[in-house]
Protein backbone atom coordinates (compact mmCIF):
# COMPACT_ATOMS: atom_id res chain seq x y z
CA UNK A 1 0.00 0.00 0.00
CA UNK A 2 2.78 2.37 0.92
CA UNK A 3 4.66 1.37 -2.23
CA UNK A 4 1.69 2.24 -4.46
CA UNK A 5 1.31 5.61 -2.74
CA UNK A 6 5.02 6.39 -3.11
CA UNK A 7 4.95 5.45 -6.80
CA UNK A 8 1.97 7.73 -7.42
CA UNK A 9 3.66 10.58 -5.55
CA UNK A 10 6.87 10.13 -7.49
CA UNK A 11 4.94 10.15 -10.77
CA UNK A 12 3.23 13.40 -9.81
CA UNK A 13 6.57 14.91 -8.74
CA UNK A 14 8.19 13.89 -12.02
CA UNK A 15 5.34 15.44 -14.01
CA UNK A 16 5.63 18.63 -11.98
CA UNK A 17 9.39 18.73 -12.57
CA UNK A 18 8.87 18.34 -16.31
CA UNK A 19 6.33 21.13 -16.26
CA UNK A 20 8.71 23.43 -14.42
CA UNK A 21 11.62 22.50 -16.67
CA UNK A 22 9.58 23.24 -19.81
CA UNK A 23 10.68 26.60 -21.25
CA UNK A 24 8.03 29.21 -20.84
CA UNK A 25 6.64 30.82 -23.96
CA UNK A 26 7.92 34.30 -24.40
CA UNK A 27 5.34 36.92 -25.13
CA UNK A 28 6.11 40.25 -26.68
CA UNK A 29 4.50 43.08 -24.78
CA UNK A 30 3.98 46.15 -26.94
CA UNK A 31 4.38 49.13 -24.73
CA UNK A 32 3.75 52.71 -25.73
CA UNK A 33 7.49 53.37 -25.98
CA UNK A 34 8.06 50.37 -28.27
CA UNK A 35 5.15 51.39 -30.47
CA UNK A 36 6.51 54.93 -30.71
CA UNK A 37 9.92 53.55 -31.67
CA UNK A 38 8.43 51.51 -34.50
CA UNK A 39 6.45 54.50 -35.72
CA UNK A 40 9.54 56.74 -35.74
CA UNK A 41 11.61 54.12 -37.56
CA UNK A 42 8.87 53.63 -40.13
CA UNK A 43 8.61 57.38 -40.64
CA UNK A 44 12.38 57.66 -41.07
CA UNK A 45 12.38 54.80 -43.60
CA UNK A 46 9.61 56.46 -45.61
CA UNK A 47 11.45 59.80 -45.60
CA UNK A 48 14.65 58.15 -46.84
CA UNK A 49 13.02 55.97 -49.51
CA UNK A 50 10.61 58.56 -50.94
CA UNK A 51 13.26 60.59 -52.89
CA UNK A 52 14.63 57.39 -54.42
CA UNK A 53 11.15 56.24 -55.46
CA UNK A 54 10.40 59.73 -56.82
CA UNK A 55 13.59 59.58 -58.90
CA UNK A 56 12.66 56.21 -60.40
CA UNK A 57 9.09 57.28 -61.16
CA UNK A 58 10.24 60.56 -62.71
CA UNK A 59 12.58 58.64 -65.02
CA UNK A 60 9.52 56.78 -66.33
CA UNK A 61 7.57 59.95 -67.14
CA UNK A 62 7.49 61.73 -70.48
CA UNK A 63 8.51 65.38 -70.44
CA UNK A 64 4.90 66.54 -70.75
CA UNK A 65 3.95 65.03 -67.36
CA UNK A 66 6.66 66.80 -65.36
CA UNK A 67 4.67 70.03 -65.09
CA UNK A 68 1.73 68.20 -63.50
CA UNK A 69 3.67 67.28 -60.31
CA UNK A 70 1.97 63.87 -60.15
CA UNK A 71 3.66 61.20 -58.05
CA UNK A 72 2.79 58.28 -60.34
CA UNK A 73 3.36 58.44 -64.10
CA UNK A 74 0.15 58.35 -66.13
CA UNK A 75 1.84 56.87 -69.18
CA UNK A 76 5.03 55.09 -68.05
CA UNK A 77 7.71 54.85 -70.70
CA UNK A 78 11.27 53.56 -71.04
CA UNK A 79 12.06 56.00 -73.83
CA UNK A 80 14.07 58.17 -71.45
CA UNK A 81 16.48 55.31 -70.75
CA UNK A 82 16.97 54.68 -74.44
CA UNK A 83 17.63 58.35 -75.11
CA UNK A 84 20.09 58.67 -72.21
CA UNK A 85 22.00 55.54 -73.19
CA UNK A 86 22.23 56.76 -76.77
CA UNK A 87 23.55 60.16 -75.69
CA UNK A 88 27.07 60.88 -76.84
CA UNK A 89 29.73 60.01 -74.24
CA UNK A 90 27.24 58.68 -71.64
CA UNK A 91 28.78 55.21 -71.80
CA UNK A 92 32.24 56.78 -71.59
CA UNK A 93 31.20 58.84 -68.53
CA UNK A 94 29.86 55.69 -66.90
CA UNK A 95 33.10 53.84 -67.60
CA UNK A 96 35.17 56.75 -66.31
CA UNK A 97 33.28 56.81 -63.01
CA UNK A 98 33.62 53.06 -62.51
CA UNK A 99 37.32 53.08 -63.37
CA UNK A 100 38.19 56.05 -61.17
CA UNK A 101 36.12 54.82 -58.22
CA UNK A 102 37.54 51.29 -58.51
CA UNK A 103 41.18 52.43 -58.68
CA UNK A 104 40.74 54.83 -55.78
CA UNK A 105 38.92 52.23 -53.67
CA UNK A 106 41.56 49.55 -54.29
CA UNK A 107 44.33 52.00 -53.43
CA UNK A 108 42.62 53.18 -50.25
CA UNK A 109 41.83 49.62 -49.15
CA UNK A 110 45.50 48.62 -49.41
CA UNK A 111 47.42 51.72 -48.32
CA UNK A 112 45.05 52.86 -45.56
CA UNK A 113 45.01 49.36 -44.12
CA UNK A 114 48.82 49.09 -44.31
CA UNK A 115 49.41 52.49 -42.69
CA UNK A 116 46.78 51.84 -40.02
CA UNK A 117 48.40 48.50 -39.21
CA UNK A 118 51.84 50.09 -39.00
CA UNK A 119 50.69 52.89 -36.71
CA UNK A 120 48.89 50.45 -34.43
CA UNK A 121 51.20 47.46 -34.18
CA UNK A 122 54.68 48.98 -34.38
CA UNK A 123 56.54 51.33 -32.06
CA UNK A 124 58.98 53.77 -33.64
CA UNK A 125 60.12 57.33 -32.93
CA UNK A 126 57.65 59.98 -33.98
CA UNK A 127 54.72 57.60 -34.40
CA UNK A 128 52.28 59.78 -32.45
CA UNK A 129 53.46 62.93 -34.25
CA UNK A 130 52.86 61.27 -37.62
CA UNK A 131 49.41 60.11 -36.56
CA UNK A 132 48.46 63.55 -35.25
CA UNK A 133 49.73 65.09 -38.49
CA UNK A 134 47.53 62.74 -40.50
CA UNK A 135 44.50 63.62 -38.39
CA UNK A 136 45.29 67.32 -38.75
CA UNK A 137 44.68 67.07 -42.49
CA UNK A 138 41.02 66.37 -41.72
CA UNK A 139 40.67 69.95 -40.51
CA UNK A 140 41.67 71.38 -43.90
CA UNK A 141 38.62 71.97 -46.16
CA UNK A 142 38.82 70.26 -49.52
CA UNK A 143 38.14 73.55 -51.30
CA UNK A 144 41.45 74.92 -49.96
CA UNK A 145 43.35 72.00 -51.48
CA UNK A 146 41.94 72.34 -54.98
CA UNK A 147 44.33 75.12 -56.05
CA UNK A 148 47.51 73.25 -54.96
CA UNK A 149 46.15 70.06 -56.56
CA UNK A 150 45.43 71.90 -59.80
CA UNK A 151 48.84 73.59 -59.94
CA UNK A 152 50.57 70.28 -59.31
CA UNK A 153 48.46 68.53 -61.95
CA UNK A 154 49.16 71.19 -64.57
CA UNK A 155 52.91 71.12 -63.91
CA UNK A 156 52.95 67.32 -64.17
CA UNK A 157 50.71 67.28 -67.27
CA UNK A 158 47.92 65.38 -65.57
CA UNK A 159 45.24 67.58 -67.16
CA UNK A 160 45.97 66.47 -70.72
CA UNK A 161 45.22 63.23 -72.55
CA UNK A 162 44.85 59.88 -70.74
CA UNK A 163 46.83 61.29 -67.81
CA UNK A 164 43.59 63.01 -66.79
CA UNK A 165 42.53 59.72 -65.20
CA UNK A 166 45.45 59.94 -62.78
CA UNK A 167 44.77 63.65 -62.29
CA UNK A 168 41.28 62.80 -61.07
CA UNK A 169 42.35 59.83 -58.94
CA UNK A 170 45.51 60.98 -57.17
CA UNK A 171 43.92 63.16 -54.40
CA UNK A 172 42.11 60.08 -53.10
CA UNK A 173 44.68 57.29 -53.33
CA UNK A 174 45.13 57.45 -49.55
CA UNK A 175 42.83 59.07 -46.99
CA UNK A 176 43.23 60.23 -43.41
CA UNK A 177 39.77 58.95 -42.49
CA UNK A 178 40.63 55.47 -43.71
CA UNK A 179 43.93 55.43 -41.82
CA UNK A 180 42.20 56.47 -38.61
CA UNK A 181 39.45 53.86 -39.08
CA UNK A 182 41.88 51.01 -39.74
CA UNK A 183 44.26 52.03 -36.95
CA UNK A 184 41.43 51.92 -34.43
CA UNK A 185 40.05 48.66 -35.77
CA UNK A 186 43.44 46.91 -35.51
CA UNK A 187 43.10 47.26 -31.73
CA UNK A 188 40.83 44.23 -31.96
CA UNK A 189 43.59 42.05 -33.44
CA UNK A 190 45.40 40.21 -30.61
CA UNK A 191 49.13 40.89 -30.51
CA UNK A 192 49.67 37.28 -29.42
CA UNK A 193 48.66 36.07 -32.90
CA UNK A 194 51.22 38.31 -34.53
CA UNK A 195 53.94 37.28 -32.07
CA UNK A 196 53.18 33.60 -32.70
CA UNK A 197 53.57 34.17 -36.44
CA UNK A 198 56.92 35.88 -35.87
CA UNK A 199 58.10 32.94 -33.78
CA UNK A 200 57.13 30.62 -36.65
CA UNK A 201 59.39 32.65 -38.93
CA UNK A 202 56.80 34.52 -41.01
CA UNK A 203 57.98 37.83 -42.45
CA UNK A 204 56.24 41.06 -41.45
CA UNK A 205 54.34 41.65 -44.67
CA UNK A 206 53.12 38.05 -44.58
CA UNK A 207 51.84 38.61 -41.03
CA UNK A 208 50.02 41.70 -42.20
CA UNK A 209 48.54 40.13 -45.32
CA UNK A 210 47.75 36.60 -44.13
CA UNK A 211 46.85 37.13 -40.47
CA UNK A 212 45.91 40.74 -39.71
CA UNK A 213 43.99 41.63 -42.87
CA UNK A 214 41.53 38.67 -42.72
CA UNK A 215 40.60 39.71 -39.17
CA UNK A 216 39.63 43.24 -40.23
CA UNK A 217 37.70 42.44 -43.40
CA UNK A 218 34.50 44.09 -42.08
CA UNK A 219 36.32 47.37 -41.56
CA UNK A 220 37.91 47.14 -45.00
CA UNK A 221 34.50 46.45 -46.51
CA UNK A 222 33.01 49.51 -44.83
CA UNK A 223 35.97 51.61 -45.95
CA UNK A 224 35.58 50.40 -49.53
CA UNK A 225 31.88 51.22 -49.60
CA UNK A 226 32.32 54.73 -48.22
CA UNK A 227 35.25 55.48 -50.50
CA UNK A 228 33.55 54.11 -53.61
CA UNK A 229 30.42 56.16 -52.93
CA UNK A 230 32.48 59.30 -52.31
CA UNK A 231 34.45 58.94 -55.55
CA UNK A 232 31.39 57.91 -57.53
CA UNK A 233 29.53 61.06 -56.46
CA UNK A 234 32.53 63.41 -56.76
CA UNK A 235 31.71 66.45 -58.89
CA UNK A 236 33.89 69.50 -58.22
CA UNK A 237 37.39 68.11 -58.68
CA UNK A 238 36.64 66.04 -61.84
CA UNK A 239 34.94 69.09 -63.32
CA UNK A 240 38.01 71.24 -62.70
CA UNK A 241 40.80 68.89 -63.74
CA UNK A 242 39.20 67.20 -66.78
CA UNK A 243 39.89 69.38 -69.81
CA UNK A 244 37.94 67.33 -72.38
CA UNK A 245 34.38 66.06 -72.23
CA UNK A 246 35.30 62.44 -72.90
CA UNK A 247 37.13 62.26 -69.56
CA UNK A 248 34.22 63.58 -67.49
CA UNK A 249 32.72 61.40 -64.80
CA UNK A 250 29.02 60.61 -64.63
CA UNK A 251 27.99 63.36 -62.16
CA UNK A 252 29.76 65.95 -64.32
CA UNK A 253 28.25 64.56 -67.50
CA UNK A 254 24.71 64.65 -66.13
CA UNK A 255 25.03 68.39 -65.66
CA UNK A 256 24.93 68.78 -69.46
CA UNK A 257 21.24 67.92 -69.41
CA UNK A 258 20.72 71.28 -67.75
CA UNK A 259 20.78 74.21 -70.12
CA UNK A 260 20.57 77.97 -69.73
CA UNK A 261 16.85 78.15 -70.46
CA UNK A 262 15.53 74.71 -69.54
CA UNK A 263 16.39 71.60 -67.55
CA UNK A 264 15.65 68.09 -68.76
CA UNK A 265 14.68 66.67 -65.39
CA UNK A 266 13.47 63.40 -66.86
CA UNK A 267 16.93 62.83 -68.35
CA UNK A 268 18.71 63.80 -65.16
CA UNK A 269 16.54 61.45 -63.13
CA UNK A 270 17.08 58.67 -65.66
CA UNK A 271 20.84 59.12 -65.55
CA UNK A 272 20.77 59.28 -61.75
CA UNK A 273 18.73 56.06 -61.65
CA UNK A 274 21.33 54.31 -63.80
CA UNK A 275 24.07 55.74 -61.59
CA UNK A 276 22.67 54.00 -58.50
CA UNK A 277 23.18 50.51 -59.94
CA UNK A 278 26.91 50.14 -59.07
CA UNK A 279 26.31 51.54 -55.58
CA UNK A 280 23.60 48.97 -54.89
CA UNK A 281 25.83 46.17 -56.18
CA UNK A 282 28.75 47.28 -54.01
CA UNK A 283 26.53 47.36 -50.92
CA UNK A 284 25.03 43.93 -51.64
CA UNK A 285 28.51 42.44 -52.06
CA UNK A 286 29.99 43.86 -48.86
CA UNK A 287 27.00 44.07 -46.52
CA UNK A 288 27.66 40.66 -44.95
CA UNK A 289 31.19 41.72 -44.04
CA UNK A 290 29.88 44.86 -42.37
CA UNK A 291 27.48 42.82 -40.24
CA UNK A 292 30.36 40.57 -39.18
CA UNK A 293 32.11 43.64 -37.86
CA UNK A 294 29.73 43.67 -34.90
CA UNK A 295 31.21 40.39 -33.67
CA UNK A 296 34.81 41.53 -34.08
CA UNK A 297 34.50 44.88 -32.34
CA UNK A 298 34.42 43.13 -28.96
CA UNK A 299 37.69 41.25 -29.58
CA UNK A 300 40.59 42.87 -27.75
CA UNK A 301 44.19 41.75 -27.75
Secondary structure, 3 states (H helix, E strand, C coil): CHHHHHHHHHHHHHHHHHHHHCCCCCCCCCCHHHHHHHHHHHHHHHHHHHHHHHHHHHHCCCHHHHHHCCCCCCCCCCHHHHHHHCCCCHHHHHHHHHHHHHHHHHHHHHHHHHHHHHHHHCCCCCHHHHHHHHHHHHHCCHHHHHHHHHHHHHHHCCCCHHHHHHHHHHHHCCCHHHHHHHHHHHHHCCHHHHHHHHHCCCCHHHHHHHHHHHHCHHHHHHHHHHHHHHHHCCCHHHHHHCCCHHHCCHHHHHHHHECCCCECHHHHHHHHHHHHHHHHHHHHHHHHHHHHHHHHCCCCC
